[in-house]
Amino acid sequence: MWEAIWQYEFLRNAFVAGVLTGFTAPLLGVFIVVRRLSLIADALSHVTLAGIAAGLLLSSSAPAAASWNPLYIGMGFSVVGSLFIEKLRAVYRHYEELAIPIVLSSGLGLSVIFISMANGFTTDLFSYLFGSVSAVSRADVWTAFAVAAAAAIVILTFYKELFLLSFDEEYARVSGVRTTLIHFLFIVLVALVIAASMRIVGVLLISSLMTLPVAASIRIAKSFKQMIGLSILFGELAVIAGLWAAYELDWAPGGTIVIAAVVILLFALGWKRGRQR
C-alpha cells in the first residue's frame, strides 16, 4: 500500500483525509463522551445522510443541480440538525436527552423518503454510507483539512470553557462562561466533522470513530489531557490500519477502520485488567 500511495492520487487523497479524520473525530469525541452525548453523532449522521440523499436526488432529477456536490448539501443538513438539537434541548430543559432521538428519527425518515424517491441505492450513495478509498477527491481532502483546522482552533481557544461545560455545566454558567456560544460552536463543529468524514468512514460509521478510541483511552489515561492524546493516537492507528486492510482486501474502509478501533479497545480493556491483577 505504501508504494501505491505515491503512485496513485486517489490513495494519497484517501490517506490524508483519513489521517485528518483520525485527528478530528476522537478530539471532539472526548468532549462528547464526557458530556454523555455519545448518540449525538448517530443523530447528526442520519441527518447528514438525508442531505446526501437529497443532493443525489437533485443531481439526477434537475440538470441545473448536476454539478452540486452532495457533500456540501449534507453539511448544510447536518448543521441545521445540530442547531435543531440545541433548540430542542432548551425546550425540553428537564429532558434534554429527548432532542437526540427526535432529530435521529427525523433524519432517518427523510433519508428513507429521499432514497425511495431516487429509486433506491446507487453506487454513490453506498460510498457515502460505508466509505470508499477511491471516492475521495482533492476537494474532499481540502474540506477535511479546513474542518480539522477549525476544530483545532476552537478547542485550543475555548479549551477551559469546554472543560468546565463537560464536567459541570452549572458551575460554568455561574463562572461567567458564555455557554450558549460555546454550545453553538461545538455542536456546529461536530456536525461539520461528521459530514467531512463520511467519504472515508461512511456516514453510518463515523460515530464509532468518535467514541471507540475514547472508550479505549478512558481505560488507560490518568488525566483529561492524556485521554485526549491517547484518543487521537488510537484514532490514527485505527484509520491507518483500516485503510491498509481496505486496500489489501478490497473492502469498504468504514468497516475495516471501525473493526480496527474495536480491536484497539479490546487490547485496552485487556491491558487494564492485566494491570489490575
C-alpha positions as CSV (number, residue, x, y, z in Angstrom):
1,M,0.0,0.0,0.0
2,W,2.8,2.5,0.9
3,E,4.3,2.3,-2.5
4,A,1.0,2.7,-4.2
5,I,0.2,5.8,-2.2
6,W,3.0,7.6,-4.0
7,Q,1.8,6.3,-7.4
8,Y,-1.9,7.0,-7.2
9,E,-3.5,10.3,-6.3
10,F,-6.8,8.7,-5.1
11,L,-4.8,6.7,-2.5
12,R,-3.0,9.8,-1.3
13,N,-6.3,11.6,-1.0
14,A,-7.8,8.8,1.0
15,F,-4.7,8.6,3.3
16,V,-4.5,12.3,4.0
17,A,-8.3,12.6,4.5
18,G,-8.2,9.5,6.8
19,V,-5.4,11.0,8.9
20,L,-7.3,14.2,9.3
21,T,-10.4,12.3,10.3
22,G,-8.5,10.2,12.8
23,F,-7.4,13.5,14.4
24,T,-10.7,15.5,14.5
25,A,-13.2,12.7,15.3
26,P,-11.6,11.5,18.5
27,L,-10.7,15.1,19.5
28,L,-14.3,16.1,19.6
29,G,-15.4,12.6,20.7
30,V,-13.6,13.1,24.1
31,F,-15.9,16.1,24.9
32,I,-19.0,14.3,23.5
33,V,-18.4,11.2,25.6
34,V,-17.6,13.1,28.8
35,R,-20.8,15.1,28.4
36,R,-22.7,11.8,27.9
37,L,-23.9,12.8,24.4
38,S,-22.4,9.8,22.5
39,L,-25.6,9.3,20.5
40,I,-25.5,12.8,19.1
41,A,-23.1,11.7,16.4
42,D,-25.5,9.0,15.3
43,A,-28.3,11.6,15.2
44,L,-26.3,14.0,13.1
45,S,-25.0,11.3,10.8
46,H,-28.6,10.3,9.9
47,V,-29.4,13.9,9.2
48,T,-26.3,14.1,7.0
49,L,-27.5,11.0,5.2
50,A,-30.7,12.8,4.4
51,G,-28.8,15.7,2.9
52,I,-26.6,13.4,0.8
53,A,-29.7,11.6,-0.5
54,A,-31.4,14.9,-1.2
55,G,-28.3,16.0,-3.1
56,L,-28.1,12.9,-5.2
57,L,-31.8,13.1,-5.9
58,L,-31.4,16.7,-7.1
59,S,-28.4,16.0,-9.2
60,S,-30.3,13.2,-11.0
61,S,-33.6,15.0,-11.5
62,A,-32.6,18.6,-12.0
63,P,-29.9,19.3,-14.7
64,A,-29.0,22.6,-13.1
65,A,-28.0,20.8,-9.9
66,A,-25.9,18.1,-11.6
67,S,-22.7,19.8,-10.6
68,W,-23.6,20.3,-7.0
69,N,-21.5,18.3,-4.5
70,P,-23.8,16.2,-2.2
71,L,-21.1,16.6,0.5
72,Y,-21.9,20.3,1.0
73,I,-25.6,19.6,1.0
74,G,-25.1,17.0,3.6
75,M,-23.0,19.5,5.6
76,G,-25.9,22.0,5.4
77,F,-28.4,19.4,6.7
78,S,-26.0,18.4,9.5
79,V,-25.5,22.0,10.7
80,V,-29.3,22.6,10.7
81,G,-29.8,19.4,12.5
82,S,-27.2,20.4,15.1
83,L,-28.9,23.7,15.7
84,F,-32.3,21.9,16.0
85,I,-30.8,19.7,18.7
86,E,-29.7,22.7,20.7
87,K,-33.1,24.3,20.3
88,L,-34.9,21.1,21.5
89,R,-32.5,20.8,24.5
90,A,-33.6,24.3,25.5
91,V,-37.3,23.4,25.0
92,Y,-37.0,20.1,26.9
93,R,-34.8,21.5,29.7
94,H,-35.5,18.7,32.1
95,Y,-35.5,16.0,29.4
96,E,-32.6,17.2,27.2
97,E,-31.8,13.6,26.0
98,L,-35.1,13.7,24.1
99,A,-33.6,16.0,21.5
100,I,-31.3,13.3,20.1
101,P,-33.9,10.6,19.3
102,I,-36.2,13.3,17.8
103,V,-33.5,14.5,15.4
104,L,-32.3,11.0,14.7
105,S,-35.8,9.8,13.8
106,S,-36.4,12.9,11.6
107,G,-33.1,12.4,9.8
108,L,-33.8,8.7,9.2
109,G,-37.3,9.4,8.0
110,L,-36.1,12.0,5.5
111,S,-33.3,9.7,4.3
112,V,-35.8,6.9,3.6
113,I,-38.1,9.3,1.7
114,F,-35.3,10.7,-0.5
115,I,-33.8,7.3,-1.2
116,S,-37.1,5.9,-2.2
117,M,-37.7,9.0,-4.5
118,A,-34.4,8.3,-6.1
119,N,-35.4,4.7,-6.8
120,G,-33.2,3.0,-4.2
121,F,-29.5,2.8,-3.5
122,T,-26.9,4.0,-6.0
123,T,-23.1,3.4,-6.1
124,D,-22.5,7.0,-5.0
125,L,-24.9,6.6,-2.0
126,F,-23.2,3.3,-1.0
127,S,-19.8,5.0,-0.9
128,Y,-21.2,7.7,1.4
129,L,-22.8,5.2,3.7
130,F,-19.8,3.0,4.3
131,G,-16.8,4.9,2.9
132,S,-14.7,4.4,-0.2
133,V,-11.0,4.7,-0.8
134,S,-11.4,5.6,-4.5
135,A,-14.2,8.1,-3.9
136,V,-12.1,10.7,-2.0
137,S,-11.3,13.7,-4.2
138,R,-8.9,16.5,-3.7
139,A,-11.8,18.8,-2.8
140,D,-12.8,16.3,0.0
141,V,-9.2,16.5,1.3
142,W,-9.3,20.3,1.5
143,T,-12.7,20.2,3.1
144,A,-11.4,17.7,5.8
145,F,-8.3,19.9,6.3
146,A,-10.4,23.1,6.8
147,V,-12.7,21.3,9.3
148,A,-9.7,19.9,11.2
149,A,-8.1,23.3,11.4
150,A,-11.3,24.8,12.6
151,A,-11.6,22.1,15.2
152,A,-8.1,22.6,16.5
153,I,-8.6,26.4,16.7
154,V,-11.9,26.1,18.6
155,I,-10.6,23.5,21.0
156,L,-7.4,25.5,21.7
157,T,-9.2,28.8,22.1
158,F,-12.1,27.5,24.3
159,Y,-10.4,24.6,26.0
160,K,-11.1,25.8,29.5
161,E,-14.7,26.7,28.8
162,L,-15.3,23.3,27.1
163,F,-13.6,21.5,30.0
164,L,-15.9,23.2,32.5
165,L,-19.0,22.6,30.4
166,S,-18.1,18.9,30.1
167,F,-17.9,18.3,33.8
168,D,-20.1,20.9,35.5
169,E,-22.3,23.0,33.3
170,E,-24.0,24.8,36.2
171,Y,-20.6,25.9,37.6
172,A,-19.5,27.0,34.1
173,R,-22.6,29.2,33.8
174,V,-22.2,30.7,37.2
175,S,-18.5,31.4,36.4
176,G,-19.4,33.6,33.5
177,V,-18.8,31.1,30.7
178,R,-20.8,32.0,27.6
179,T,-22.5,28.6,27.5
180,T,-24.8,29.4,24.6
181,L,-22.0,30.5,22.3
182,I,-19.8,27.5,23.3
183,H,-22.6,25.1,22.8
184,F,-23.3,26.6,19.4
185,L,-19.7,26.4,18.2
186,F,-19.2,22.9,19.5
187,I,-22.3,21.4,18.1
188,V,-21.8,23.0,14.6
189,L,-18.2,21.7,14.7
190,V,-19.4,18.2,15.4
191,A,-21.8,18.5,12.5
192,L,-19.1,19.6,10.1
193,V,-16.7,16.8,11.3
194,I,-19.3,14.2,10.7
195,A,-20.1,15.5,7.2
196,A,-16.5,15.9,6.2
197,S,-15.5,12.4,7.4
198,M,-18.2,10.3,5.6
199,R,-16.1,9.8,2.4
200,I,-13.6,7.8,4.4
201,V,-15.5,6.2,7.3
202,G,-19.0,6.4,6.0
203,V,-21.9,8.4,7.4
204,L,-23.3,5.4,9.3
205,L,-20.0,4.5,11.0
206,I,-18.4,7.9,11.8
207,S,-19.9,7.9,15.3
208,S,-17.8,4.8,16.0
209,L,-14.6,6.7,15.3
210,M,-15.8,9.4,17.7
211,T,-16.5,7.0,20.6
212,L,-14.4,3.8,20.3
213,P,-10.9,5.5,20.6
214,V,-12.2,7.5,23.6
215,A,-13.6,4.3,25.2
216,A,-10.1,2.8,24.9
217,S,-8.3,5.8,26.2
218,I,-10.6,6.1,29.3
219,R,-9.3,2.7,30.5
220,I,-5.7,3.8,30.3
221,A,-5.4,7.6,30.7
222,K,-4.7,9.2,34.1
223,S,-5.8,12.7,33.2
224,F,-8.1,14.5,30.8
225,K,-5.3,15.8,28.6
226,Q,-3.8,12.4,28.4
227,M,-7.2,11.0,27.4
228,I,-7.3,13.4,24.5
229,G,-3.8,12.5,23.4
230,L,-4.5,8.7,23.6
231,S,-7.8,9.1,21.9
232,I,-6.2,10.8,18.9
233,L,-3.4,8.2,18.9
234,F,-5.9,5.3,18.9
235,G,-8.0,7.0,16.2
236,E,-5.0,7.4,13.9
237,L,-3.9,3.8,14.4
238,A,-7.4,2.6,13.6
239,V,-7.6,4.8,10.5
240,I,-4.2,3.7,9.1
241,A,-4.7,0.0,9.9
242,G,-8.2,0.2,8.5
243,L,-7.1,1.9,5.3
244,W,-4.4,-0.7,4.8
245,A,-6.8,-3.6,5.3
246,A,-9.3,-2.0,3.0
247,Y,-6.7,-1.6,0.2
248,E,-5.3,-5.1,0.6
249,L,-8.6,-6.9,0.9
250,D,-10.7,-4.6,-1.3
251,W,-13.2,-3.9,1.5
252,A,-15.1,-0.8,2.4
253,P,-12.8,1.3,4.6
254,G,-15.5,2.3,7.0
255,G,-15.9,-1.3,8.2
256,T,-12.2,-2.0,8.5
257,I,-11.5,1.2,10.4
258,V,-14.2,0.5,12.9
259,I,-13.1,-3.1,13.4
260,A,-9.5,-1.8,13.9
261,A,-10.9,0.6,16.6
262,V,-12.7,-2.3,18.3
263,V,-9.5,-4.4,18.4
264,I,-7.7,-1.4,20.0
265,L,-10.5,-1.2,22.5
266,L,-10.2,-4.9,23.4
267,F,-6.5,-4.5,23.8
268,A,-7.0,-1.5,26.2
269,L,-9.6,-3.5,28.2
270,G,-7.2,-6.5,28.4
271,W,-4.3,-4.3,29.4
272,K,-6.3,-2.6,32.1
273,R,-7.4,-5.9,33.5
274,G,-3.9,-7.3,33.4
275,R,-2.6,-4.3,35.3
276,Q,-5.3,-4.7,38.0
277,R,-4.2,-8.3,38.6
